[in-house]
Amino acid sequence: MEYEDRYRQVQRPKYDCLLFDLDDTLYPLSSGLAAAVLKNIQDYMIEKLGIEESKIPDLCNLLYKNYGTTMAGLRAIGYDFDYDEYHRFVHGRLPYENLKPDPVLRSLLLSLPIRKVIFTNADKVQAIKALRHLGLEDCFEGIICFETLNPTHKNTASDDEDDMEFLGLTRSSSVTNGSCEIFDIIGHFSQPDAGSSGLPKTPIVCKPSESCIERALKIANIDPQRTLFFEDSIRKIQSGKRVGLDTVLVGKSQRVKGADYALESIHNLREAIPELWEADKIAEVSYSGVNPVETSVTA
């Protein structure tokens, strides 16, 4: 018995969780959804927030660069809006018909005898729609999404992790836009020697923040030392690496700093990382009970 225990320990698979970004990771950038998202964000800023059209390109660039998402940056500099309304405007009109069922990726995912979780900055509705159009809605245990990490609409970031829920089943509440002053981030960076140290903080939790990734791992009970993180963003890959995740950069053929693997396409998964399928063989030899988990994604 002691020998069997030692044998099983030696044969233990390297990873027990695969953490996947969704947009531009499980489907290619060429789908056009990312370009449509940007267009919708810009339209929202003009139509709903009254921002001058001439300022939009520079503003979007600075907000994304410094806060991870334009939405997080807008909240940081003083704009207040209903999160659900924003997501309906930005994601509700996307050309989801551009996403086609992907039986090859579906087969790959279902053949992996490892826990699989989606981790996206998008809202739950958008994530589920995309997965359904791809035919992948039953390939994952669950979704860590915007609502998971931002369960209520607050003026300051919450440190209370008890109000967070895996799969994002809570809804954000509405706060009216007050007369708060808007921080001039364009003017800030036009000053000599301007840096990010003087920028206001955002109440929104999102990638590539390291604290966001750490919080997501805690909510979903994921061990970073035994997890492989798939992302198309170099910044997010590098943040994941800093919190202890092994990382896969998707959409690039060459590895960059912080990436343990690089896949030109998610379809290259088996060729690039064949050891992921070793867990199946280990289970058969050592009788360790590693079985694919029956999964579902619910609306």
Solvent accessible surface area in square Angstrom, and as a share of the most:
residue,aa,sasa,rsa
1,M,170,0.76
2,E,125,0.56
3,Y,146,0.56
4,E,84,0.38
5,D,77,0.40
6,R,128,0.47
7,Y,77,0.29
8,R,101,0.37
9,Q,139,0.62
10,V,117,0.67
11,Q,56,0.25
12,R,140,0.51
13,P,21,0.13
14,K,123,0.52
15,Y,8,0.03
16,D,59,0.31
17,C,2,0.01
18,L,0,0.00
19,L,0,0.00
20,F,0,0.00
21,D,9,0.05
22,L,0,0.00
23,D,37,0.19
24,D,29,0.15
25,T,3,0.02
26,L,1,0.01
27,Y,9,0.04
28,P,86,0.54
29,L,122,0.61
30,S,103,0.67
31,S,16,0.11
32,G,27,0.26
33,L,2,0.01
34,A,34,0.27
35,A,72,0.55
36,A,23,0.18
37,V,34,0.20
38,L,87,0.43
39,K,115,0.49
40,N,14,0.07
41,I,20,0.10
42,Q,43,0.19
43,D,29,0.15
44,Y,1,0.01
45,M,0,0.00
46,I,57,0.29
47,E,114,0.51
48,K,102,0.43
49,L,27,0.13
50,G,62,0.60
51,I,13,0.07
52,E,104,0.47
53,E,122,0.55
54,S,94,0.60
55,K,96,0.41
56,I,4,0.02
57,P,81,0.51
58,D,83,0.43
59,L,11,0.05
60,C,9,0.05
61,N,94,0.48
62,L,27,0.14
63,L,0,0.00
64,Y,109,0.41
65,K,133,0.56
66,N,42,0.21
67,Y,27,0.10
68,G,1,0.01
69,T,30,0.17
70,T,9,0.05
71,M,11,0.05
72,A,0,0.00
73,G,0,0.00
74,L,0,0.00
75,R,18,0.07
76,A,10,0.08
77,I,4,0.02
78,G,14,0.14
79,Y,30,0.11
80,D,13,0.07
81,F,11,0.05
82,D,30,0.16
83,Y,5,0.02
84,D,44,0.23
85,E,61,0.27
86,Y,7,0.02
87,H,11,0.05
88,R,155,0.56
89,F,27,0.11
90,V,1,0.01
91,H,24,0.11
92,G,42,0.40
93,R,135,0.49
94,L,10,0.05
95,P,33,0.21
96,Y,15,0.06
97,E,109,0.49
98,N,67,0.35
99,L,7,0.03
100,K,133,0.56
101,P,97,0.61
102,D,22,0.12
103,P,94,0.59
104,V,88,0.51
105,L,0,0.00
106,R,79,0.29
107,S,72,0.46
108,L,18,0.09
109,L,0,0.00
110,L,79,0.39
111,S,42,0.27
112,L,0,0.00
113,P,5,0.03
114,I,16,0.08
115,R,58,0.21
116,K,15,0.07
117,V,0,0.00
118,I,0,0.00
119,F,0,0.00
120,T,3,0.02
121,N,30,0.16
122,A,9,0.07
123,D,8,0.04
124,K,35,0.15
125,V,87,0.50
126,Q,3,0.01
127,A,0,0.00
128,I,9,0.04
129,K,75,0.32
130,A,0,0.00
131,L,0,0.00
132,R,124,0.45
133,H,72,0.32
134,L,6,0.03
135,G,20,0.19
136,L,0,0.00
137,E,57,0.26
138,D,51,0.26
139,C,1,0.01
140,F,0,0.00
141,E,54,0.24
142,G,0,0.00
143,I,3,0.02
144,I,0,0.00
145,C,0,0.00
146,F,9,0.04
147,E,18,0.08
148,T,0,0.00
149,L,5,0.03
150,N,8,0.04
151,P,6,0.04
152,T,55,0.32
153,H,10,0.04
154,K,74,0.32
155,N,109,0.56
156,T,99,0.57
157,A,52,0.40
158,S,22,0.14
159,D,129,0.67
160,D,74,0.38
161,E,63,0.28
162,D,136,0.70
163,D,44,0.23
164,M,21,0.09
165,E,69,0.31
166,F,47,0.20
167,L,50,0.25
168,G,0,0.00
169,L,90,0.45
170,T,46,0.27
171,R,190,0.69
172,S,5,0.03
173,S,52,0.34
174,S,83,0.54
175,V,52,0.30
176,T,117,0.68
177,N,87,0.45
178,G,52,0.50
179,S,121,0.78
180,C,71,0.42
181,E,160,0.72
182,I,68,0.35
183,F,65,0.27
184,D,92,0.48
185,I,2,0.01
186,I,52,0.27
187,G,20,0.19
188,H,42,0.19
189,F,62,0.26
190,S,81,0.52
191,Q,110,0.49
192,P,116,0.73
193,D,151,0.78
194,A,35,0.27
195,G,33,0.32
196,S,72,0.46
197,S,117,0.75
198,G,52,0.50
199,L,24,0.12
200,P,43,0.27
201,K,185,0.78
202,T,30,0.17
203,P,16,0.10
204,I,8,0.04
205,V,20,0.11
206,C,8,0.05
207,K,0,0.00
208,P,20,0.13
209,S,47,0.30
210,E,65,0.29
211,S,67,0.43
212,C,0,0.00
213,I,0,0.00
214,E,93,0.42
215,R,35,0.13
216,A,0,0.00
217,L,8,0.04
218,K,141,0.60
219,I,38,0.19
220,A,2,0.02
221,N,131,0.67
222,I,12,0.06
223,D,63,0.33
224,P,35,0.22
225,Q,129,0.57
226,R,36,0.13
227,T,0,0.00
228,L,0,0.00
229,F,0,0.00
230,F,0,0.00
231,E,0,0.00
232,D,43,0.22
233,S,20,0.13
234,I,66,0.33
235,R,89,0.32
236,K,27,0.12
237,I,0,0.00
238,Q,49,0.22
239,S,3,0.02
240,G,0,0.00
241,K,74,0.31
242,R,150,0.55
243,V,20,0.12
244,G,25,0.24
245,L,0,0.00
246,D,32,0.16
247,T,0,0.00
248,V,0,0.00
249,L,0,0.00
250,V,6,0.03
251,G,42,0.40
252,K,97,0.41
253,S,71,0.46
254,Q,135,0.60
255,R,153,0.56
256,V,49,0.28
257,K,175,0.74
258,G,19,0.19
259,A,5,0.04
260,D,48,0.25
261,Y,46,0.17
262,A,22,0.17
263,L,3,0.01
264,E,122,0.55
265,S,39,0.25
266,I,8,0.04
267,H,76,0.34
268,N,58,0.30
269,L,0,0.00
270,R,106,0.39
271,E,132,0.59
272,A,42,0.33
273,I,0,0.00
274,P,70,0.44
275,E,73,0.33
276,L,3,0.02
277,W,23,0.08
278,E,70,0.31
279,A,2,0.02
280,D,58,0.30
281,K,121,0.51
282,I,27,0.14
283,A,13,0.10
284,E,122,0.55
285,V,88,0.51
286,S,6,0.04
287,Y,172,0.66
288,S,49,0.32
289,G,56,0.54
290,V,41,0.23
291,N,106,0.54
292,P,85,0.53
293,V,94,0.54
294,E,169,0.76
295,T,26,0.15
296,S,68,0.44
297,V,15,0.09
298,T,82,0.48
299,A,87,0.67
